[in-house]
Amino acid sequence: MPINSFDDYPMSFRPRIKDKSQPIYLQLVKQLREAIIVGSLKPGDKLPPQRELADYLDIHLSTVTRAYKICEEKGLICAKTGQGTFISSDVEASNILLYPETNNFAKLGTIIPPYNGNEKLVEFIKDIMNQPDIAKFLEYGSPNGTLTQRKNIAHWMETIGIAASEEQICFATGGQNALCAALFGLFKAGDRIGANSLSFPGLKAICKMFGVQLVPLPEVQGQLDCTHLEAFCRQENIKGLYFIPDQHNPTTYTMTTSERKCIGDIAKKLDLIILEDAINRMYSQSGRPSLYSFAPHNTIYIFSTSKFLSPGLRVAFLISPMKYYREISASLYNMNLLVSPLNLEIVNRIFTTELLGEIIEEKKAELVARAGIVSRCFTGKNIRGEKTCSFRWLMLPKNISGQDFEKTAQKSNVQVFAAERFVIGNAKPLNAVRLCVSAPQTRQELQKGLIAIKELLQDIRMKS
C-alpha cells in the first residue's frame, strides 16, 4: 500500500493498473498516450514526479522510470533538468508536411522550390541519355559513387567555401535521407541532440523513429544564447547539435558569423557532432562561412540539390570527417538510402556546366519577384524572410495560435503551417505560421493566397 494518501492530492496523471499479467510500464505508456489523445493531458502539462507516481501506484520507482523513458523516446514527453517532466509542446502536431492534392487550394505550406529551369533540365537530360557511355549508369554502382563524381563535387564545394577531399564525400537520396543516415550511423536510442526550439519537422520524425531525444537549446528572443550554450550542453549531456545556419526553417533566421564560430568552438571543446543542414545555402545572401569551416573535424555537412536544382533528382551530398565516414557510409548502404547511379551522374554533369549557375540565378530572380508580391500584401516586422528565401515567417495577433490559424486558413482553402508543427520539447510555440512563397505554380496563385491570409488577419484583429 502507498505510504501517503493521494485522495485530495492534485495529480495531472492518475493511471490505474488494470491487468497485473501485463507489464506495468507498458500499461503506463498506453494510458499516458490515451490521456493525450482524449485531451485530459495537453501540451505543456507537468507530469507527477517519478517517485510520487510510484508511491501513488505502489510500484517500484524503476517501473515508472522505464515508462517515462519510453514516452520520452516516442516524443510524448520531455524532461527539463531542475523543472520536471512535461507533455511535449508538439505532441498534437503532425510531422507530415505534405497535403493530398486538392483543387482550388492555395498551397503555401509545404516548401517547394521555384519551378524555373525544369525545361532546361529536361533538354539536358535528353542529351545525356543519347550519349554512348550512359548505359553503365543504369546498372548497380558503387555506394560511394565514382571517383570522378567525388572529385567534381569536392572541387565545386571549394567554390562555396567548403574544403573537403573526395574521400570525405558520400551521396544520398535527398537531404532528409542523408540526415537519417547520419543519425542512424552516429547516434543510438537515448542520445540527446540540441537544436533550435523551432526546428525542421523531418528531423523530429527521424529522431522519434530512432529514439533519439531532441532538446531545445537556450535562446534569447528566439536566437541562440551562445553565452550559456556550453554549460547547457554539459548539463543536458548533449551528444550532437543540429542547425540550419542559413534561412533557418521555419523562422528564416540566418546566423551571424560570431554565432557560427561560437558553435564550432564549443563542438571542438566538448567533442560534439554538428549536423549542418545547408539546404538553403544557395539562396542565402549572407555569404557567411559555414559551421563546417569552424569545426571541420566535428561537422557532418549535408548539402541537398533539391531546393536549388530539382527535387525530382533526389541527390544530396554528405561531407564527413574521416572519423565518422565509415559509420555513415555503412548506414547509407544498410538502410538502402543510396542514390540512383543515373541521377547522380546527371547531377554530376550539371555541376560541370554553366547550366547550374543559370538555373540558380533564374530561381533567385523568381523569388525576388515573389518577394515584391509579399511586400505589397504585408509590411512591418510581422513578416520575416529575405528576398531570396522561399518561405516567410508570419507573426500572428496574440489572440490566435498558429494551430488555430492553420485550421482557419484551411477552411478558406489556404494551406499554411503553424509554429506548433516545428516546436520541440517543452518549448513554447510562438503565435506564428510559415508561408512558402515559391510553392504556388504562378505568381497570381501566390497573390490570391496571400490576399486571403491578409483578409483572415483583418477579421481576427477586428474581433480582438
The 8 nearest C-alpha neighbors of each residue, nearest first, counted from 0:
[[1, 57, 2, 56, 54, 55, 3, 58],
 [2, 0, 57, 54, 3, 55, 56, 4],
 [1, 3, 0, 4, 54, 57, 55, 5],
 [4, 2, 1, 5, 54, 55, 0, 6],
 [3, 5, 6, 2, 1, 8, 7, 55],
 [4, 6, 8, 7, 3, 55, 9, 10],
 [7, 5, 8, 4, 9, 3, 55, 10],
 [8, 6, 5, 9, 4, 10, 3, 55],
 [7, 9, 5, 6, 10, 4, 3, 11],
 [10, 8, 7, 11, 5, 6, 12, 47],
 [11, 9, 12, 47, 8, 13, 46, 5],
 [10, 12, 46, 13, 47, 9, 45, 40],
 [11, 13, 10, 14, 46, 47, 40, 31],
 [14, 12, 10, 15, 11, 52, 55, 56],
 [15, 13, 12, 30, 27, 16, 31, 56],
 [16, 14, 17, 13, 56, 27, 30, 26],
 [15, 17, 18, 14, 23, 19, 26, 56],
 [16, 18, 15, 19, 26, 21, 23, 20],
 [17, 19, 20, 21, 16, 23, 22, 26],
 [20, 18, 21, 17, 16, 23, 22, 26],
 [19, 21, 18, 22, 23, 17, 16, 26],
 [20, 22, 19, 18, 23, 26, 25, 17],
 [23, 21, 25, 24, 26, 20, 19, 18],
 [24, 22, 26, 25, 21, 27, 16, 19],
 [23, 25, 66, 27, 26, 62, 22, 28],
 [26, 24, 28, 27, 23, 22, 29, 66],
 [27, 25, 23, 29, 24, 28, 30, 22],
 [26, 28, 24, 30, 25, 29, 31, 66],
 [29, 27, 25, 31, 26, 30, 66, 32],
 [30, 28, 26, 32, 27, 31, 25, 33],
 [29, 31, 33, 27, 32, 28, 34, 26],
 [30, 32, 34, 28, 33, 29, 27, 35],
 [31, 33, 35, 29, 30, 34, 28, 36],
 [34, 32, 30, 36, 35, 31, 29, 37],
 [33, 35, 31, 39, 37, 40, 32, 36],
 [36, 34, 40, 38, 32, 33, 37, 41],
 [35, 37, 33, 38, 34, 32, 39, 40],
 [38, 36, 34, 35, 39, 33, 40, 32],
 [39, 37, 35, 40, 36, 41, 34, 33],
 [38, 40, 34, 37, 35, 41, 36, 11],
 [41, 39, 35, 38, 34, 44, 42, 11],
 [40, 42, 44, 38, 35, 43, 39, 86],
 [43, 41, 88, 86, 87, 44, 90, 89],
 [42, 44, 86, 85, 88, 425, 87, 41],
 [45, 43, 86, 85, 41, 42, 40, 46],
 [44, 46, 85, 84, 43, 86, 47, 11],
 [45, 47, 84, 85, 11, 12, 48, 44],
 [46, 48, 52, 10, 49, 51, 11, 45],
 [49, 47, 51, 50, 52, 46, 83, 84],
 [50, 48, 52, 51, 63, 53, 47, 64],
 [49, 51, 53, 52, 48, 60, 54, 63],
 [50, 52, 54, 48, 49, 53, 55, 47],
 [53, 51, 55, 49, 54, 50, 47, 56],
 [52, 54, 50, 58, 56, 60, 51, 55],
 [53, 55, 57, 51, 1, 52, 56, 50],
 [54, 56, 52, 53, 57, 1, 51, 5],
 [57, 55, 53, 58, 54, 52, 1, 15],
 [58, 56, 54, 1, 55, 53, 0, 59],
 [59, 57, 53, 56, 60, 54, 62, 55],
 [58, 60, 61, 62, 53, 57, 63, 54],
 [61, 59, 53, 62, 63, 50, 64, 58],
 [60, 62, 64, 59, 63, 65, 53, 58],
 [63, 61, 65, 60, 64, 24, 59, 66],
 [62, 64, 66, 65, 60, 61, 49, 67],
 [65, 63, 61, 67, 62, 66, 68, 60],
 [64, 66, 68, 62, 63, 67, 61, 69],
 [67, 65, 24, 63, 69, 68, 64, 28],
 [68, 66, 70, 64, 69, 65, 71, 63],
 [67, 69, 71, 65, 70, 66, 64, 72],
 [70, 68, 72, 66, 71, 67, 73, 65],
 [71, 69, 73, 67, 75, 68, 72, 76],
 [70, 72, 76, 68, 74, 73, 69, 77],
 [71, 73, 210, 69, 74, 70, 212, 207],
 [74, 72, 70, 207, 71, 75, 69, 210],
 [73, 75, 71, 72, 76, 207, 70, 87],
 [76, 74, 70, 73, 87, 71, 90, 86],
 [77, 75, 86, 87, 71, 85, 74, 70],
 [76, 78, 424, 85, 71, 84, 87, 425],
 [79, 77, 84, 83, 85, 80, 76, 71],
 [78, 80, 82, 83, 81, 84, 77, 85],
 [79, 81, 82, 78, 83, 235, 234, 84],
 [80, 82, 83, 79, 78, 84, 234, 235],
 [83, 81, 79, 80, 84, 78, 85, 45],
 [82, 84, 79, 78, 81, 80, 85, 48],
 [85, 83, 78, 46, 77, 45, 79, 76],
 [86, 84, 45, 77, 44, 76, 43, 46],
 [85, 87, 76, 42, 43, 44, 75, 77],
 [88, 86, 76, 425, 424, 90, 42, 89],
 [87, 89, 42, 425, 43, 90, 424, 426],
 [90, 88, 92, 91, 87, 419, 422, 420],
 [89, 91, 87, 92, 88, 75, 42, 74],
 [92, 90, 89, 93, 42, 88, 419, 35],
 [93, 91, 420, 89, 90, 419, 94, 421],
 [92, 94, 95, 420, 91, 96, 90, 89],
 [95, 93, 200, 96, 204, 92, 420, 201],
 [96, 94, 93, 97, 200, 201, 98, 204],
 [97, 95, 109, 94, 98, 93, 108, 200],
 [96, 98, 95, 109, 99, 108, 100, 110],
 [99, 97, 100, 96, 109, 95, 101, 414],
 [100, 98, 101, 97, 102, 96, 104, 106],
 [99, 101, 98, 102, 104, 97, 106, 103],
 [102, 100, 104, 99, 103, 98, 412, 105],
 [101, 103, 104, 100, 105, 412, 99, 106],
 [104, 102, 105, 101, 412, 413, 106, 444],
 [103, 105, 412, 102, 413, 101, 106, 414],
 [106, 104, 413, 448, 414, 107, 412, 103],
 [107, 105, 414, 108, 439, 104, 438, 413],
 [106, 108, 435, 434, 414, 415, 438, 105],
 [109, 107, 415, 414, 416, 435, 434, 106],
 [108, 110, 96, 111, 97, 107, 435, 438],
 [111, 109, 435, 438, 108, 112, 390, 437],
 [110, 112, 438, 109, 437, 113, 306, 435],
 [113, 111, 306, 437, 114, 438, 110, 389],
 [114, 112, 437, 115, 362, 111, 438, 365],
 [113, 115, 117, 112, 116, 440, 362, 437],
 [116, 114, 113, 362, 117, 361, 358, 365],
 [117, 115, 358, 119, 118, 120, 114, 361],
 [116, 118, 120, 119, 115, 121, 114, 309],
 [119, 117, 121, 120, 116, 122, 115, 123],
 [120, 118, 122, 116, 121, 117, 123, 354],
 [121, 119, 123, 117, 118, 122, 124, 116],
 [120, 122, 118, 124, 119, 123, 125, 117],
 [123, 121, 125, 119, 120, 124, 126, 118],
 [122, 124, 120, 126, 125, 121, 119, 127],
 [125, 123, 127, 121, 126, 122, 120, 128],
 [126, 124, 122, 128, 123, 127, 121, 129],
 [125, 127, 123, 124, 129, 128, 122, 130],
 [128, 126, 124, 130, 129, 125, 123, 133],
 [127, 129, 125, 126, 130, 124, 133, 131],
 [130, 128, 126, 127, 131, 125, 133, 124],
 [129, 131, 127, 128, 132, 133, 126, 134],
 [132, 130, 133, 129, 134, 128, 127, 135],
 [133, 131, 134, 130, 135, 136, 129, 128],
 [132, 134, 135, 136, 131, 130, 128, 127],
 [135, 133, 136, 137, 132, 131, 138, 128],
 [136, 134, 137, 133, 138, 132, 139, 140],
 [137, 135, 341, 340, 138, 134, 133, 140],
 [136, 138, 135, 134, 341, 340, 139, 133],
 [139, 137, 136, 135, 140, 134, 340, 341],
 [140, 138, 137, 141, 340, 136, 135, 339],
 [141, 139, 340, 138, 142, 144, 136, 145],
 [140, 142, 144, 143, 145, 139, 340, 337],
 [143, 141, 144, 337, 140, 332, 328, 170],
 [144, 142, 141, 169, 170, 145, 328, 168],
 [143, 145, 141, 142, 148, 140, 146, 149],
 [146, 144, 148, 147, 149, 143, 141, 140],
 [145, 147, 149, 148, 150, 144, 165, 143],
 [148, 146, 150, 145, 149, 151, 144, 152],
 [149, 147, 151, 145, 146, 150, 347, 152],
 [148, 150, 165, 146, 152, 151, 147, 153],
 [151, 149, 153, 147, 165, 148, 152, 154],
 [152, 150, 154, 148, 149, 153, 147, 155],
 [151, 153, 155, 149, 154, 150, 156, 148],
 [152, 154, 150, 156, 155, 151, 165, 164],
 [155, 153, 151, 152, 157, 156, 150, 158],
 [154, 156, 152, 157, 158, 153, 151, 350],
 [157, 155, 153, 161, 158, 154, 159, 152],
 [156, 158, 161, 160, 155, 159, 154, 162],
 [157, 159, 156, 155, 160, 154, 161, 162],
 [160, 158, 157, 156, 161, 155, 286, 281],
 [159, 161, 157, 158, 162, 156, 288, 289],
 [162, 160, 157, 156, 159, 163, 292, 158],
 [161, 163, 157, 160, 156, 164, 153, 292],
 [164, 162, 153, 161, 167, 165, 318, 156],
 [163, 165, 166, 167, 153, 162, 168, 150],
 [164, 166, 149, 150, 167, 168, 153, 163],
 [167, 165, 164, 168, 149, 321, 163, 169],
 [168, 166, 319, 165, 318, 164, 321, 320],
 [167, 169, 318, 165, 317, 166, 149, 319],
 [170, 168, 317, 143, 316, 318, 328, 167],
 [169, 171, 316, 315, 317, 338, 143, 337],
 [172, 170, 338, 315, 337, 177, 173, 336],
 [173, 171, 338, 313, 314, 176, 336, 315],
 [174, 172, 313, 315, 314, 176, 171, 175],
 [173, 175, 303, 177, 315, 176, 178, 301],
 [174, 176, 178, 177, 173, 179, 201, 202],
 [177, 175, 179, 178, 174, 173, 172, 180],
 [176, 178, 174, 180, 171, 175, 179, 173],
 [177, 179, 175, 181, 176, 180, 174, 182],
 [178, 180, 176, 182, 177, 181, 183, 175],
 [181, 179, 183, 177, 330, 178, 182, 331],
 [182, 180, 178, 184, 179, 183, 327, 185],
 [183, 181, 179, 186, 185, 180, 184, 178],
 [184, 182, 180, 181, 185, 186, 179, 330],
 [183, 185, 326, 327, 181, 330, 182, 180],
 [184, 186, 182, 183, 181, 326, 187, 327],
 [187, 185, 182, 183, 184, 190, 188, 211],
 [186, 188, 190, 189, 211, 185, 209, 183],
 [189, 187, 210, 211, 190, 209, 186, 72],
 [188, 190, 211, 210, 187, 212, 191, 72],
 [191, 189, 211, 188, 187, 212, 186, 238],
 [190, 192, 212, 237, 238, 213, 211, 189],
 [193, 191, 239, 213, 240, 237, 238, 214],
 [192, 194, 214, 240, 216, 215, 213, 239],
 [195, 193, 241, 215, 216, 240, 214, 196],
 [194, 196, 197, 215, 216, 198, 193, 242],
 [195, 197, 215, 423, 422, 426, 198, 194],
 [198, 196, 422, 421, 195, 423, 249, 199],
 [199, 197, 421, 195, 196, 200, 422, 248],
 [198, 200, 201, 202, 248, 421, 203, 249],
 [201, 199, 203, 202, 94, 421, 204, 198],
 [202, 200, 204, 203, 199, 205, 175, 94],
 [203, 201, 205, 200, 204, 199, 206, 198],
 [202, 204, 200, 206, 201, 205, 207, 199],
 [203, 205, 201, 207, 202, 206, 94, 200],
 [206, 204, 208, 202, 207, 203, 201, 179],
 [205, 207, 211, 209, 203, 208, 204, 210],
 [208, 206, 210, 204, 73, 205, 209, 74],
 [207, 209, 205, 206, 210, 204, 73, 211],
 [210, 208, 206, 211, 207, 188, 205, 187],
 [209, 211, 188, 72, 207, 208, 206, 189],
 [212, 210, 206, 188, 190, 189, 209, 191],
 [213, 211, 191, 72, 190, 192, 189, 210],
 [214, 212, 192, 191, 193, 211, 215, 423],
 [213, 215, 193, 192, 424, 194, 216, 212],
 [216, 214, 196, 194, 195, 193, 423, 424],
 [215, 217, 194, 193, 195, 214, 218, 196],
 [218, 216, 224, 223, 228, 215, 219, 227],
 [219, 217, 223, 224, 222, 221, 216, 220],
 [218, 220, 222, 221, 224, 223, 217, 225],
 [221, 219, 222, 218, 223, 224, 217, 429],
 [220, 222, 219, 218, 223, 196, 195, 224],
 [223, 221, 218, 219, 220, 224, 195, 252],
 [222, 224, 218, 225, 217, 219, 221, 216],
 [225, 223, 218, 217, 226, 219, 227, 228],
 [224, 226, 228, 227, 223, 261, 258, 262],
 [227, 225, 224, 228, 229, 230, 223, 261],
 [226, 228, 225, 230, 229, 224, 231, 217],
 [229, 227, 225, 231, 230, 226, 224, 232],
 [228, 230, 232, 231, 227, 265, 233, 226],
 [231, 229, 233, 232, 227, 228, 234, 235],
 [230, 232, 228, 234, 229, 233, 235, 227],
 [233, 231, 237, 229, 235, 230, 234, 236],
 [234, 232, 230, 236, 231, 235, 229, 237],
 [233, 235, 231, 232, 236, 230, 237, 80],
 [234, 236, 232, 237, 233, 231, 80, 191],
 [237, 235, 233, 234, 232, 238, 191, 231],
 [236, 238, 232, 191, 235, 192, 239, 193],
 [239, 237, 271, 191, 192, 236, 272, 190],
 [238, 240, 272, 192, 271, 273, 237, 193],
 [239, 241, 193, 273, 192, 194, 274, 272],
 [242, 240, 274, 194, 273, 275, 193, 239],
 [241, 243, 275, 244, 276, 194, 274, 240],
 [242, 244, 276, 247, 245, 277, 275, 248],
 [245, 243, 254, 253, 242, 247, 246, 277],
 [244, 246, 253, 247, 243, 280, 279, 283],
 [247, 245, 251, 253, 252, 279, 248, 244],
 [248, 246, 251, 243, 252, 245, 250, 249],
 [249, 247, 250, 251, 199, 198, 246, 243],
 [248, 250, 251, 247, 433, 392, 198, 197],
 [249, 251, 392, 252, 248, 247, 246, 391],
 [252, 250, 246, 247, 384, 249, 248, 253],
 [253, 251, 246, 247, 250, 254, 245, 384],
 [254, 252, 245, 246, 244, 247, 251, 255],
 [255, 253, 244, 258, 252, 245, 256, 259],
 [254, 256, 258, 257, 259, 253, 287, 244],
 [255, 257, 259, 258, 287, 260, 254, 288],
 [256, 258, 260, 255, 259, 261, 254, 262],
 [259, 257, 261, 255, 256, 260, 254, 262],
 [260, 258, 256, 262, 257, 261, 290, 263],
 [259, 261, 263, 257, 262, 258, 293, 264],
 [262, 260, 258, 264, 259, 263, 257, 265],
 [263, 261, 259, 265, 260, 264, 266, 258],
 [262, 264, 294, 260, 293, 266, 261, 265],
 [265, 263, 261, 267, 266, 262, 260, 268],
 [266, 264, 268, 262, 267, 263, 269, 229],
 [267, 265, 271, 263, 270, 269, 264, 268],
 [266, 268, 270, 264, 265, 269, 263, 294],
 [267, 269, 265, 266, 270, 264, 271, 263],
 [270, 268, 266, 271, 267, 265, 233, 229],
 [271, 269, 267, 266, 268, 272, 297, 265],
 [272, 270, 266, 239, 238, 269, 273, 297],
 [273, 271, 239, 297, 298, 240, 274, 238],
 [274, 272, 298, 240, 239, 297, 275, 241],
 [273, 275, 241, 299, 240, 298, 276, 300],
 [276, 274, 300, 242, 273, 301, 299, 277],
 [275, 277, 243, 301, 278, 242, 274, 300],
 [276, 278, 302, 280, 279, 301, 275, 243],
 [277, 279, 276, 303, 302, 280, 306, 243],
 [280, 278, 277, 282, 281, 245, 246, 283],
 [279, 281, 283, 277, 282, 245, 278, 246],
 [280, 282, 279, 283, 307, 359, 278, 277],
 [283, 281, 280, 279, 387, 388, 284, 363],
 [284, 282, 280, 285, 281, 245, 279, 246],
 [283, 285, 286, 282, 387, 385, 281, 280],
 [284, 286, 287, 283, 253, 245, 255, 288],
 [287, 285, 284, 288, 283, 280, 159, 289],
 [286, 288, 285, 256, 289, 255, 254, 284],
 [289, 287, 292, 286, 290, 256, 160, 259],
 [288, 290, 291, 292, 287, 293, 259, 160],
 [291, 289, 293, 292, 259, 263, 294, 288],
 [290, 292, 295, 289, 294, 298, 293, 300],
 [291, 293, 289, 290, 295, 294, 288, 161],
 [292, 294, 263, 290, 291, 260, 295, 289],
 [293, 295, 263, 291, 297, 296, 292, 298],
 [296, 294, 291, 298, 297, 292, 293, 320],
 [295, 297, 320, 294, 298, 321, 322, 267],
 [298, 296, 272, 294, 295, 273, 271, 320],
 [297, 299, 273, 291, 295, 296, 272, 300],
 [298, 300, 319, 274, 318, 275, 273, 301],
 [299, 301, 318, 275, 317, 298, 302, 274],
 [302, 300, 317, 276, 277, 316, 275, 299],
 [301, 303, 277, 316, 315, 278, 300, 317],
 [304, 302, 315, 174, 305, 278, 173, 316],
 [303, 305, 308, 307, 306, 315, 314, 309],
 [306, 304, 310, 309, 303, 308, 307, 313],
 [305, 307, 112, 304, 308, 310, 309, 278],
 [306, 308, 304, 305, 359, 309, 281, 112],
 [309, 307, 304, 305, 306, 358, 310, 359],
 [308, 310, 305, 311, 312, 306, 307, 304],
 [311, 309, 305, 312, 313, 306, 308, 304],
 [310, 312, 309, 313, 305, 314, 308, 342],
 [311, 313, 310, 342, 309, 314, 305, 346],
 [314, 312, 173, 172, 311, 310, 305, 315],
 [315, 313, 173, 172, 312, 171, 304, 303],
 [316, 314, 303, 173, 171, 174, 302, 170],
 [315, 317, 170, 302, 169, 301, 303, 171],
 [318, 316, 301, 169, 300, 168, 319, 170],
 [319, 317, 168, 300, 167, 299, 316, 169],
 [318, 320, 299, 167, 324, 317, 321, 323],
 [321, 319, 296, 322, 323, 324, 167, 297],
 [320, 322, 324, 323, 319, 167, 325, 166],
 [321, 323, 320, 324, 325, 296, 319, 326],
 [324, 322, 321, 320, 326, 325, 319, 327],
 [323, 325, 321, 327, 326, 319, 322, 328],
 [324, 326, 328, 327, 323, 329, 322, 321],
 [327, 325, 184, 329, 328, 324, 323, 330],
 [328, 326, 330, 184, 324, 329, 325, 181],
 [327, 329, 325, 331, 330, 326, 324, 332],
 [330, 328, 332, 326, 327, 331, 333, 325],
 [331, 329, 327, 333, 184, 180, 332, 328],
 [332, 330, 336, 328, 334, 329, 180, 333],
 [331, 333, 329, 335, 330, 334, 337, 336],
 [334, 332, 330, 335, 331, 329, 336, 328],
 [333, 335, 331, 336, 332, 330, 180, 337],
 [336, 334, 332, 333, 337, 331, 330, 338],
 [335, 337, 331, 334, 171, 172, 332, 338],
 [338, 336, 171, 335, 331, 172, 142, 332],
 [337, 339, 172, 171, 340, 170, 314, 336],
 [338, 340, 342, 341, 343, 337, 172, 140],
 [341, 339, 343, 136, 342, 140, 344, 338],
 [342, 340, 136, 344, 339, 343, 137, 345],
 [343, 341, 345, 339, 344, 340, 312, 346],
 [342, 344, 340, 346, 341, 345, 347, 339],
 [343, 345, 347, 341, 346, 342, 348, 340],
 [344, 346, 342, 348, 347, 343, 341, 349],
 [347, 345, 349, 343, 344, 348, 350, 342],
 [346, 348, 344, 350, 345, 349, 148, 343],
 [349, 347, 351, 345, 350, 346, 344, 352],
 [348, 350, 346, 352, 351, 347, 355, 345],
 [349, 351, 347, 348, 352, 355, 346, 155],
 [350, 352, 348, 349, 347, 353, 151, 355],
 [353, 351, 354, 349, 350, 355, 348, 356],
 [352, 354, 355, 356, 357, 351, 349, 350],
 [353, 355, 357, 352, 356, 358, 349, 350],
 [356, 354, 358, 357, 353, 349, 350, 359],
 [357, 355, 359, 358, 354, 353, 360, 352],
 [356, 358, 354, 360, 355, 359, 361, 353],
 [357, 359, 361, 116, 355, 360, 356, 354],
 [360, 358, 356, 362, 361, 357, 307, 363],
 [359, 361, 363, 357, 362, 358, 364, 356],
 [362, 360, 364, 358, 363, 359, 357, 115],
 [361, 363, 365, 359, 364, 360, 115, 113],
 [364, 362, 360, 366, 365, 361, 387, 359],
 [365, 363, 361, 367, 362, 366, 360, 368],
 [364, 366, 368, 362, 363, 367, 369, 361],
 [365, 367, 363, 369, 387, 368, 364, 370],
 [368, 366, 370, 364, 386, 369, 365, 387],
 [369, 367, 365, 371, 370, 366, 364, 372],
 [368, 370, 366, 372, 371, 367, 365, 373],
 [371, 369, 367, 373, 386, 372, 368, 366],
 [370, 372, 374, 369, 368, 373, 375, 367],
 [373, 371, 369, 375, 370, 374, 446, 376],
 [372, 374, 370, 376, 371, 375, 377, 369],
 [375, 373, 371, 377, 376, 372, 378, 370],
 [374, 376, 372, 373, 377, 371, 378, 370],
 [377, 375, 373, 374, 372, 450, 449, 378],
 [378, 376, 374, 375, 373, 382, 379, 453],
 [379, 377, 374, 382, 380, 376, 381, 375],
 [378, 380, 381, 382, 377, 383, 374, 394],
 [379, 381, 382, 383, 378, 394, 393, 377],
 [380, 382, 394, 379, 393, 383, 378, 395],
 [383, 381, 393, 380, 392, 394, 391, 379],
 [384, 382, 392, 391, 393, 381, 251, 380],
 [383, 385, 391, 251, 388, 386, 392, 390],
 [386, 384, 388, 387, 383, 251, 284, 283],
 [385, 387, 367, 370, 388, 366, 384, 369],
 [388, 386, 366, 385, 282, 367, 363, 389],
 [389, 387, 385, 390, 386, 384, 282, 246],
 [388, 390, 437, 436, 435, 387, 366, 112],
 [391, 389, 435, 436, 434, 388, 433, 384],
 [390, 392, 384, 434, 383, 433, 393, 435],
 [391, 393, 433, 383, 250, 382, 432, 434],
 [394, 392, 382, 432, 431, 381, 433, 391],
 [393, 395, 431, 381, 430, 382, 392, 432],
 [396, 394, 431, 430, 397, 393, 399, 401],
 [397, 395, 398, 399, 394, 460, 430, 459],
 [396, 398, 399, 395, 430, 400, 394, 463],
 [397, 399, 396, 463, 400, 459, 395, 460],
 [400, 398, 397, 396, 403, 404, 401, 430],
 [401, 399, 430, 403, 402, 404, 398, 431],
 [400, 402, 417, 431, 430, 404, 432, 403],
 [401, 403, 417, 405, 400, 404, 419, 406],
 [404, 402, 406, 400, 405, 401, 407, 399],
 [403, 405, 407, 401, 406, 402, 408, 400],
 [406, 404, 402, 408, 403, 407, 415, 417],
 [407, 405, 409, 403, 404, 408, 402, 410],
 [408, 406, 404, 410, 409, 405, 403, 411],
 [409, 407, 411, 413, 405, 410, 406, 404],
 [408, 410, 412, 413, 406, 411, 407, 414],
 [409, 411, 407, 408, 412, 406, 413, 405],
 [410, 412, 408, 409, 413, 407, 451, 104],
 [413, 411, 104, 409, 410, 105, 408, 414],
 [414, 412, 105, 409, 408, 411, 104, 448],
 [413, 415, 106, 108, 107, 409, 105, 408],
 [416, 414, 108, 107, 434, 405, 433, 432],
 [417, 415, 433, 108, 432, 405, 418, 414],
 [416, 418, 432, 401, 402, 419, 420, 405],
 [417, 419, 420, 432, 421, 431, 401, 428],
 [418, 420, 417, 422, 421, 89, 428, 92],
 [421, 419, 92, 418, 417, 422, 89, 93],
 [422, 420, 197, 198, 419, 418, 200, 199],
 [421, 423, 197, 419, 196, 89, 428, 420],
 [424, 422, 196, 426, 215, 197, 89, 425],
 [425, 423, 87, 77, 426, 214, 88, 215],
 [424, 426, 88, 87, 43, 427, 77, 423],
 [427, 425, 424, 196, 423, 428, 88, 422],
 [426, 428, 425, 429, 88, 422, 43, 196],
 [429, 427, 419, 418, 422, 426, 430, 88],
 [428, 430, 431, 418, 427, 401, 400, 419],
 [431, 429, 400, 401, 395, 394, 397, 428],
 [430, 432, 394, 401, 395, 429, 393, 418],
 [433, 431, 417, 416, 393, 418, 401, 392],
 [432, 434, 392, 416, 391, 415, 393, 249],
 [433, 435, 107, 391, 390, 108, 415, 436],
 [436, 434, 390, 107, 110, 108, 437, 438],
 [435, 437, 390, 389, 438, 434, 107, 445],
 [436, 438, 113, 389, 435, 112, 439, 111],
 [437, 439, 111, 436, 435, 107, 110, 440],
 [440, 438, 445, 441, 444, 437, 106, 105],
 [439, 441, 438, 444, 442, 114, 437, 445],
 [442, 440, 444, 443, 439, 445, 438, 437],
 [441, 443, 445, 444, 446, 369, 440, 439],
 [442, 444, 446, 441, 445, 447, 439, 440],
 [443, 445, 447, 441, 442, 446, 439, 448],
 [446, 444, 442, 448, 443, 447, 439, 449],
 [445, 447, 449, 443, 448, 444, 450, 442],
 [446, 448, 444, 450, 445, 449, 443, 451],
 [447, 449, 451, 445, 105, 446, 450, 413],
 [450, 448, 452, 446, 451, 447, 453, 445],
 [449, 451, 453, 447, 452, 448, 446, 454],
 [450, 452, 448, 454, 449, 453, 455, 447],
 [453, 451, 449, 455, 450, 454, 456, 448],
 [452, 454, 450, 456, 455, 451, 449, 457],
 [453, 455, 457, 451, 456, 452, 450, 458],
 [456, 454, 452, 458, 453, 457, 459, 451],
 [457, 455, 459, 453, 454, 458, 460, 452],
 [456, 458, 454, 460, 459, 455, 461, 453],
 [459, 457, 455, 461, 456, 460, 454, 462],
 [458, 460, 456, 462, 457, 461, 455, 463],
 [461, 459, 463, 457, 462, 458, 456, 396],
 [462, 460, 458, 459, 463, 457, 456, 455],
 [463, 461, 459, 460, 458, 457, 398, 456],
 [462, 460, 461, 459, 398, 396, 458, 397]]
